Amino acid sequence: LGIIGNTGHSFGKHLHFSLLKIDERKSINPFLILPKVKDSKKPKISNFYIKVGKKYYVINNNTKIRLTRHYPLLVSIIDSIKKNERLGIFKLKAIFNRKTVMDVMFSDIDFSKNGLTIDNNKYNDLLDVKGYYKVKDMTYKQGLNRLKIIAKDFYGNISTKEVSFNVKLEIAQD
């Protein structure tokens, strides 16, 4: 299949395995085609962040934050089957202030004139440089804001995590 190595921004030795539909310029997620591996571990949703410039601010329940823009909200989600593998999730849904703002299925990656896309979303609109999942179309309101994340892995395990935080908006009007 290939050579196992530890290159780039990896956390250990690994093998990149791809199934390609060359004529469609598409990479298919192998978990959809290969036999299912028994997996009883739910994805782990750990932290929420807002990135301002190069700095990441952790958002916990009851965090108070001052914002000058409607920044994307980032979520750390890790899925593994046995130990500490870093598998991607299959489906991600974000509900912000009772409105679905994201509902993405990670079944394939297309390469088109718009670059890499997943479920008609630009790759960089879904994932941060640190590997956090990005919820981009956020419109915060003054005061209490609530975010609910629902993550599903390829075996069907589902995790849910909610966070409520207070926002002070200081956005200049044009």
Backbone bond lengths (Angstrom), bond angles and torsions (degrees), N, CA, C in turn:
res aa  C-N    CA-C-N  psi(-1)  N-CA   C-N-CA  omega(-1)  CA-C   N-CA-C  phi
1 L - - - 1.448 - - 1.519 112.21 -
2 G 1.328 116.64 -45.02 1.451 118.60 -177.28 1.509 110.73 173.51
3 I 1.299 114.60 -170.55 1.455 121.55 -179.58 1.519 108.35 -107.73
4 I 1.331 115.67 132.61 1.456 120.57 177.33 1.517 108.01 -85.76
5 G 1.335 116.44 134.06 1.454 119.74 -179.99 1.513 111.82 -153.92
6 N 1.326 115.24 -178.90 1.454 122.39 -179.19 1.521 107.15 -128.99
7 T 1.324 116.66 84.18 1.455 121.68 -176.72 1.522 110.53 -121.00
8 G 1.302 115.83 163.35 1.460 120.42 176.41 1.515 111.96 67.32
9 H 1.314 116.31 -143.57 1.468 122.93 -178.36 1.519 110.10 -97.00
10 S 1.303 117.64 52.22 1.467 120.85 -176.26 1.518 111.09 -96.49
11 F 1.314 114.85 166.93 1.459 121.81 -179.05 1.523 111.64 -109.18
12 G 1.304 117.40 13.32 1.450 121.96 179.63 1.520 109.86 157.58
13 K 1.315 115.40 179.71 1.465 120.39 179.58 1.521 109.62 -62.16
14 H 1.330 115.44 139.92 1.457 120.11 -177.88 1.531 109.74 -157.23
15 L 1.312 114.62 168.75 1.454 122.49 177.70 1.516 108.38 -129.73
16 H 1.312 116.72 127.78 1.466 120.63 174.15 1.526 107.40 -86.56
17 F 1.316 116.49 123.05 1.457 122.40 -179.00 1.514 107.44 -122.08
18 S 1.321 117.39 126.52 1.455 121.31 -177.43 1.512 111.20 -131.69
19 L 1.314 115.11 146.64 1.456 122.87 168.87 1.520 106.14 -114.55
20 L 1.332 116.45 120.88 1.451 120.46 -173.58 1.521 111.69 -114.01
21 K 1.331 115.22 141.24 1.457 123.03 166.54 1.524 104.45 -108.52
22 I 1.323 114.88 89.71 1.459 120.66 -171.79 1.521 111.90 -60.39
23 D 1.340 117.74 -41.61 1.461 120.63 -178.33 1.529 112.16 -64.95
24 E 1.341 118.44 -26.23 1.465 122.22 178.65 1.529 112.65 -98.97
25 R 1.350 116.25 -1.42 1.468 121.83 -177.93 1.529 110.18 53.65
26 K 1.336 114.21 53.04 1.456 120.76 -173.48 1.526 110.16 -137.02
27 S 1.326 115.55 139.00 1.459 122.43 173.12 1.528 107.23 -106.35
28 I 1.322 116.54 120.41 1.462 122.34 -177.39 1.524 109.24 -92.55
29 N 1.316 116.31 136.66 1.451 119.67 177.58 1.523 109.31 -66.64
30 P 1.342 118.72 119.54 1.467 121.17 -176.04 1.534 113.61 -62.77
31 F 1.336 117.95 -23.57 1.466 119.95 178.99 1.529 111.89 -63.17
32 L 1.337 117.03 -20.98 1.462 120.28 -179.85 1.529 112.07 -79.91
33 I 1.330 117.29 -19.95 1.459 121.15 -173.54 1.528 112.37 -111.29
34 L 1.314 116.89 -41.14 1.461 120.68 -178.17 1.533 110.98 -69.51
35 P 1.334 117.58 158.44 1.469 119.56 176.76 1.531 110.31 -57.60
36 K 1.338 114.94 141.56 1.461 119.94 -179.90 1.517 111.03 -64.64
37 V 1.325 114.52 141.47 1.450 122.64 175.37 1.525 106.20 -100.86
38 K 1.344 116.25 134.01 1.458 118.68 179.86 1.522 109.55 -58.97
39 D 1.320 115.34 128.51 1.460 121.76 -176.03 1.527 108.15 -143.66
40 S 1.305 116.62 111.16 1.467 119.88 179.24 1.528 111.68 -105.64
41 K 1.343 117.56 1.07 1.459 121.09 -179.10 1.526 110.77 -91.74
42 K 1.317 115.07 127.59 1.465 120.43 175.61 1.530 109.51 -75.80
43 P 1.329 117.09 154.55 1.466 118.59 172.54 1.528 109.11 -59.33
44 K 1.324 116.27 147.53 1.462 120.66 179.80 1.526 108.97 -104.09
45 I 1.329 114.66 112.74 1.461 120.96 175.77 1.522 105.57 -93.11
46 S 1.338 116.93 112.72 1.465 117.01 -174.30 1.520 113.27 -104.07
47 N 1.298 119.09 -69.77 1.461 120.42 -172.50 1.518 113.01 -120.20
48 F 1.330 113.78 156.24 1.459 123.05 173.18 1.527 106.88 -114.47
49 Y 1.343 116.17 143.53 1.463 120.86 -178.53 1.525 110.10 -139.72
50 I 1.326 114.11 155.94 1.464 121.93 163.38 1.515 104.75 -121.57
51 K 1.332 115.49 129.18 1.470 120.73 -179.14 1.527 108.72 -102.35
52 V 1.318 115.12 123.12 1.461 121.87 176.92 1.524 106.12 -119.78
53 G 1.312 116.02 113.78 1.465 120.18 -173.64 1.511 108.70 65.57
54 K 1.332 116.78 -121.41 1.464 120.80 178.81 1.527 112.07 -103.85
55 K 1.340 117.08 2.26 1.461 121.26 -175.23 1.532 110.86 -101.75
56 Y 1.339 114.85 136.59 1.462 122.33 178.83 1.529 109.34 -103.53
57 Y 1.323 116.65 126.80 1.455 122.33 178.24 1.523 108.89 -107.68
58 V 1.323 116.32 125.03 1.463 121.30 179.80 1.516 108.87 -73.75
59 I 1.330 115.48 135.82 1.461 121.98 176.62 1.524 107.57 -112.07
60 N 1.318 116.57 112.97 1.461 123.00 176.03 1.521 108.77 -110.99
61 N 1.330 116.38 173.54 1.457 119.53 173.37 1.523 108.91 -57.27
62 N 1.321 114.84 135.54 1.469 123.88 177.65 1.522 114.39 69.26
63 T 1.344 118.21 11.49 1.462 120.41 173.83 1.527 108.58 -61.56
64 K 1.325 115.54 141.49 1.464 121.61 173.33 1.518 106.56 -109.56
65 I 1.339 116.15 127.05 1.461 119.91 -176.87 1.523 109.82 -138.22
66 R 1.324 115.34 141.62 1.461 122.00 176.45 1.524 107.22 -102.27
67 L 1.327 116.19 128.92 1.468 120.52 -177.84 1.518 110.59 -123.33
68 T 1.334 115.33 139.90 1.456 121.40 175.64 1.528 111.84 -106.63
69 R 1.332 115.48 -2.47 1.480 123.25 177.15 1.508 108.34 -151.39
70 H 1.321 116.03 168.27 1.467 122.36 174.68 1.529 108.24 -91.42
71 Y 1.324 116.11 80.56 1.460 122.65 -177.24 1.532 110.82 -72.81
72 P 1.352 116.97 150.59 1.469 119.03 171.87 1.528 110.25 -62.58
73 L 1.306 116.21 151.86 1.457 121.38 175.00 1.513 107.35 -102.88
74 L 1.317 117.82 135.47 1.456 123.10 -177.01 1.520 109.78 -108.98
75 V 1.334 115.80 146.71 1.459 121.48 -177.85 1.520 108.93 -132.24
76 S 1.327 115.61 131.11 1.463 121.04 175.12 1.523 108.77 -91.28
77 I 1.330 115.95 116.14 1.464 121.90 178.96 1.516 107.85 -131.78
78 I 1.324 116.07 125.54 1.465 120.87 178.11 1.524 107.94 -125.28
79 D 1.307 115.29 133.51 1.455 120.33 175.84 1.520 108.44 -119.47
80 S 1.301 115.86 139.98 1.464 120.86 176.50 1.517 108.33 -144.07
81 I 1.321 116.49 160.84 1.464 121.50 -179.66 1.522 109.94 -102.72
82 K 1.322 117.09 -48.31 1.463 119.99 -175.67 1.523 112.39 -114.73
83 K 1.320 116.71 -59.26 1.465 119.89 -173.70 1.518 109.86 -119.34
84 N 1.314 115.34 -107.67 1.460 120.28 -175.51 1.518 112.86 -116.32
85 E 1.333 117.82 29.36 1.458 119.18 176.82 1.527 107.89 -60.96
86 R 1.300 115.74 151.12 1.463 120.15 177.96 1.520 108.14 -112.19
87 L 1.326 115.67 83.87 1.450 121.08 179.14 1.520 109.62 -90.92
88 G 1.301 116.00 153.21 1.458 119.58 174.55 1.524 109.59 -79.10
89 I 1.309 115.55 166.93 1.459 120.00 176.88 1.527 108.80 -95.28
90 F 1.325 116.17 164.50 1.458 121.54 -177.72 1.528 111.94 -91.62
91 K 1.327 116.47 -38.88 1.461 119.86 -177.40 1.518 109.49 -142.06
92 L 1.327 115.11 141.03 1.456 121.13 179.75 1.522 108.83 -134.92
93 K 1.329 114.26 127.82 1.459 120.36 178.14 1.519 108.24 -127.64
94 A 1.343 116.23 136.07 1.459 122.24 177.88 1.517 109.07 -124.75
95 I 1.319 115.68 128.43 1.458 122.11 176.80 1.523 106.37 -117.09
96 F 1.333 115.63 117.71 1.459 121.09 -176.67 1.521 109.04 -118.05
97 N 1.321 115.76 120.14 1.464 121.93 -177.78 1.529 111.10 49.97
98 R 1.339 114.07 48.18 1.477 124.91 175.95 1.527 114.33 68.96
99 K 1.322 117.66 15.14 1.467 121.57 178.56 1.528 108.73 -123.82
100 T 1.351 116.82 130.26 1.461 120.14 176.69 1.526 108.33 -70.17
101 V 1.338 115.76 119.21 1.456 121.02 -179.19 1.527 111.93 -110.21
102 M 1.347 115.92 -8.80 1.463 120.17 179.65 1.521 108.52 -156.14
103 D 1.324 116.20 135.52 1.466 122.29 176.13 1.524 106.16 -153.67
104 V 1.335 116.17 91.97 1.463 121.70 -170.79 1.523 110.64 -122.32
105 M 1.335 115.45 137.99 1.456 121.87 174.18 1.530 107.93 -110.47
106 F 1.336 116.11 127.02 1.456 122.67 -177.78 1.531 109.45 -95.17
107 S 1.332 116.64 70.24 1.461 120.51 -177.17 1.516 112.72 -98.86
108 D 1.340 117.68 -28.89 1.456 120.36 178.45 1.521 109.63 -157.95
109 I 1.314 114.47 164.89 1.459 121.87 175.87 1.519 107.10 -119.47
110 D 1.325 116.41 123.27 1.457 122.48 177.43 1.521 109.80 -98.29
111 F 1.322 115.40 145.56 1.455 120.09 172.10 1.516 107.13 -115.27
112 S 1.340 115.99 112.08 1.456 120.94 -178.01 1.524 109.54 -131.33
113 K 1.318 115.90 -170.49 1.468 119.93 178.41 1.528 111.61 -61.33
114 N 1.344 117.73 -21.00 1.465 122.21 177.75 1.528 112.32 -87.31
115 G 1.327 117.93 4.33 1.460 122.07 -177.07 1.523 110.21 90.57
116 L 1.322 116.30 -154.57 1.468 121.01 179.38 1.517 109.98 -75.69
117 T 1.336 116.07 131.22 1.462 120.63 177.55 1.523 110.17 -132.62
118 I 1.317 115.01 147.66 1.459 123.12 175.34 1.514 106.79 -127.65
119 D 1.324 116.52 120.56 1.468 121.39 179.19 1.535 110.60 50.85
120 N 1.343 115.12 45.08 1.469 124.37 179.38 1.527 114.41 65.07
121 N 1.314 117.78 20.07 1.463 123.14 176.13 1.515 108.84 -115.78
122 K 1.324 117.70 138.03 1.455 120.45 175.56 1.520 109.06 -62.10
123 Y 1.314 115.70 138.13 1.462 122.50 -178.21 1.534 111.29 -51.20
124 N 1.343 116.42 -46.93 1.467 120.44 -177.87 1.527 112.94 -70.13
125 D 1.317 118.21 -14.25 1.468 121.19 174.63 1.521 111.22 -83.49
126 L 1.334 117.68 -12.61 1.466 121.84 -177.96 1.521 113.29 -106.45
127 L 1.331 116.70 -27.93 1.463 120.65 -175.21 1.515 110.86 -132.00
128 D 1.327 115.43 135.68 1.453 123.98 177.24 1.532 108.86 -82.72
129 V 1.321 117.19 163.98 1.461 120.93 -179.99 1.531 113.06 -60.75
130 K 1.332 118.43 -24.24 1.462 121.87 178.02 1.533 111.93 -88.98
131 G 1.331 117.28 1.23 1.461 120.37 179.10 1.515 114.13 91.68
132 Y 1.322 117.60 5.15 1.465 120.51 176.03 1.524 109.10 -74.60
133 Y 1.325 115.39 146.12 1.460 120.23 174.17 1.527 107.80 -76.84
134 K 1.328 116.06 138.96 1.453 122.08 -173.10 1.532 110.44 -110.45
135 V 1.324 115.97 125.48 1.469 122.39 172.27 1.520 104.50 -104.05
136 K 1.338 116.11 104.73 1.463 118.50 -164.81 1.525 116.16 -94.29
137 D 1.287 120.39 -36.83 1.469 120.38 -173.21 1.525 111.57 -86.39
138 M 1.320 114.71 62.34 1.457 120.74 -177.81 1.525 109.60 -92.97
139 T 1.319 116.12 131.20 1.452 122.13 171.13 1.522 105.73 -124.60
140 Y 1.326 114.06 98.56 1.461 119.96 -176.62 1.516 109.32 -73.02
141 K 1.320 115.35 153.36 1.459 120.43 173.87 1.522 108.44 -114.80
142 Q 1.298 115.10 155.20 1.461 120.75 176.28 1.522 108.25 -62.10
143 G 1.322 117.11 129.90 1.453 120.96 178.23 1.514 111.95 98.25
144 L 1.332 115.55 -145.38 1.462 122.04 -173.41 1.527 112.00 -73.36
145 N 1.341 116.47 129.26 1.461 124.29 175.73 1.525 107.58 -124.30
146 R 1.343 115.53 143.57 1.469 120.50 -178.74 1.522 109.81 -127.43
147 L 1.336 114.65 135.07 1.458 121.19 177.16 1.518 108.82 -126.64
148 K 1.327 115.78 133.08 1.464 122.36 175.42 1.524 107.12 -121.22
149 I 1.333 115.82 126.89 1.462 122.11 178.37 1.518 108.36 -112.10
150 I 1.334 115.89 133.08 1.462 122.66 175.94 1.525 106.78 -122.92
151 A 1.335 116.71 117.98 1.464 122.39 -178.90 1.520 109.02 -118.44
152 K 1.330 115.41 133.55 1.470 121.87 -179.99 1.519 108.53 -123.11
153 D 1.342 116.11 134.32 1.463 118.82 177.71 1.527 110.04 -93.47
154 F 1.327 116.09 -178.97 1.464 121.15 -174.70 1.525 113.40 -71.45
155 Y 1.304 116.41 -18.44 1.466 119.81 179.05 1.527 111.35 -89.37
156 G 1.328 117.07 -11.33 1.463 121.30 179.25 1.522 113.94 105.13
157 N 1.334 117.77 0.50 1.465 120.28 177.01 1.527 109.51 -70.42
158 I 1.330 116.27 137.50 1.463 121.48 -176.29 1.524 110.26 -122.68
159 S 1.336 114.98 136.82 1.468 122.00 173.12 1.514 108.53 -123.44
160 T 1.317 114.68 146.33 1.459 121.55 178.10 1.520 108.29 -132.54
161 K 1.316 115.72 139.64 1.466 119.71 174.96 1.522 108.19 -146.18
162 E 1.327 114.88 138.93 1.456 120.75 179.74 1.521 110.09 -121.49
163 V 1.325 115.46 150.20 1.451 121.47 175.66 1.532 107.60 -141.11
164 S 1.323 115.05 140.01 1.468 122.35 175.26 1.520 107.53 -121.04
165 F 1.326 116.58 132.39 1.455 120.47 -177.74 1.524 109.94 -146.39
166 N 1.319 115.16 155.36 1.468 121.65 -177.50 1.520 110.52 -100.91
167 V 1.324 115.33 132.22 1.457 121.70 -177.45 1.524 109.67 -116.61
168 K 1.324 114.93 133.36 1.463 121.43 168.91 1.519 105.57 -107.71
169 L 1.325 116.09 110.95 1.465 120.77 -178.32 1.523 110.59 -86.57
170 E 1.305 115.83 128.15 1.463 122.60 174.95 1.517 107.40 -130.71
171 I 1.319 114.24 65.79 1.460 121.44 -175.81 1.521 108.84 -102.52
172 A 1.340 116.22 125.05 1.461 121.36 178.45 1.525 109.66 -69.19
173 Q 1.293 116.73 134.67 1.466 122.46 177.34 1.526 109.31 -88.38
174 D 1.340 116.27 135.92 1.480 120.37 179.61 1.508 111.59 -77.19
